Amino acid sequence: MSKRLLIVAHAPSENTLSLRQAVERGALSETGLNVRVVAPLEAGPDDVLVAQAVILGTTENLGYMSGALKDFFDRSYNPCLERTQGLPYALYIRAGSDGTGTRRGVETIVTGLRWRAVQEPLICKGPWQPAFVEQCEELGAAMAAGLAAGIF
């Protein structure tokens, strides 16, 4: 059975959709993985429970994560709490300002879940830059490579 990488990412604009697609493209560069991309409002605990790693993506909304990602956590937290401890995850944030509050909000929740960050959060901050797409693709590829190699 192939390992499953779940990507739960909010993409309300053309730019944020390009970031989510780049993460997916990077993840798919590794063969033998089952990569599933789900919008936060459509994702739930069942998706998490069958995944061996998760990539979370969110916009910075008023200094916090998107309401959609918060909703995903609200619905998934208790069902996953005792069953996903140690789950490897990575996070990327599209931040208009600095992304600090968004990062803190997500990290507070995943700390409660006892998920394990396997790389520093990627914060794409400030005015839009095409380099964000490349960075997100690299994040997806690194996560997939680590999962496929059994590093986490």
N, C-alpha and C positions, 0 to 999 in steps of 0.2 A: 504494500500500500504506500502510495507516495505521501510525502509530508505536505501539510497544508499551510499556506501563508495567507492570512486574511488581511485585506486592506480596507479599513473603514475610514473614509475621507469625505469631508464636506467640500463640495465644489459648486458654489453658487454662481460663478462667473466663468467666462471663457478662459481667463488666466488661471484660475484655480483648477478648472477642469484640465488644462494642459499640465499642471503639476501632478494631478492624480494620474493622468495617463502616462506621464514620465515615470512615476514610481512603479506603475504596473509594467511598463516596458522594461525597466531595469530588472524587476522581479522575474519577468519571463525570459530574461537572458540566461537564466539557470534552468537546465533541463531537468525533468523528473519531479518537478514540484507542481502541486495543484494550487494555483493562485486564484483567489476569489476577491473581487472588488465589489464592495457594497456601500451604498450611501448610508450615513448614520441613521436616518429615519427608517430605513429598511432592514438594518442589521439588528441582531439581537443575541441573546445568550447562546442560542443553539449554534450560531456561526462561530462564536468564540470557543465553545466547548469542543469543537472538532478541529480547531486550529492548533498548530504547533508554534506559531509565532504571529504577531500582529503588527501592522504598521497603521498608526493613527495619523490622520491629517485634518487640520482645522484652520479656519480663518481666525484672526484676532477680531473679536467683536466687543467693543467697549472695554478693552483690556482683559477679556476673558475668552474662553473657547466658544465656538459657535453653539447656539442653542440646540442645533441638531446633534452635535457630538455629546453635549450634556444629556440630552434625551436618551441617547444610546446608553450612556453610563447609568442613567436612572433606571432603565429597564433591565440592564444586564448585571448590575453590581451584585445584588443578593444572590441570584442564581449562579454566579461565577465565583463568588467569594471564597468558598472552601474548595473549589474544584480546579482553579486555574493558577494557584500559587506558583510563582517561578516562571510564568509564561513570559518568554522573551518578547519585547516590544521595542519599536522605534517610533519617533514622533517628528512630524514636520508641521510647521506653522507658517502661514502666509500672514505676515504682520505689517500693518500700515505704520505702526510706531515701533516699539522695541520687542514686543512679544513676551515680556517678562511675566505679566499677570496671567497670560494664556498658558504659558509653560507651567507656572506654579499651580494653576487650577487643575491641569491634566495630571501633573505629577502627584498632587495631593490624592487624587482618586486612585491612580495606579499604585501608589504606595499602600493605600488601604487594601487594594486587591492583592498586594504583594507580587505584582508583576515585576519583571527585571528588565531595566533599560540595557540594551546591548550596544547602543551608540549614543553619543551626545545628540540632543534634539537639534534638528535643522531649522533655523529660524530665518525665513526669507523676508527680511525687513526693509522697510522704506519703499521708495518708488519701485515700480515693476522693473525687473531686469531679466533679460533672456537667460542669464546664467542660472537663475532659479530652476529652470527646467532641467538643465544638466545636473545640478546638485541633487534634485529629486530623483532623477534616473540613477545616479550613483548610490543614493540611499537605498532604493529598491534593489539594486544589484547586490550591494553589500549584505543586505538582510537575507536575500535569497541564497547567496553563496554561503553565508554562515549557517543557515538552516540546512542546506543540502550537504554541507561538510560535517554536520553534526557538532559544530562548535558550540551551539546552544540549542 
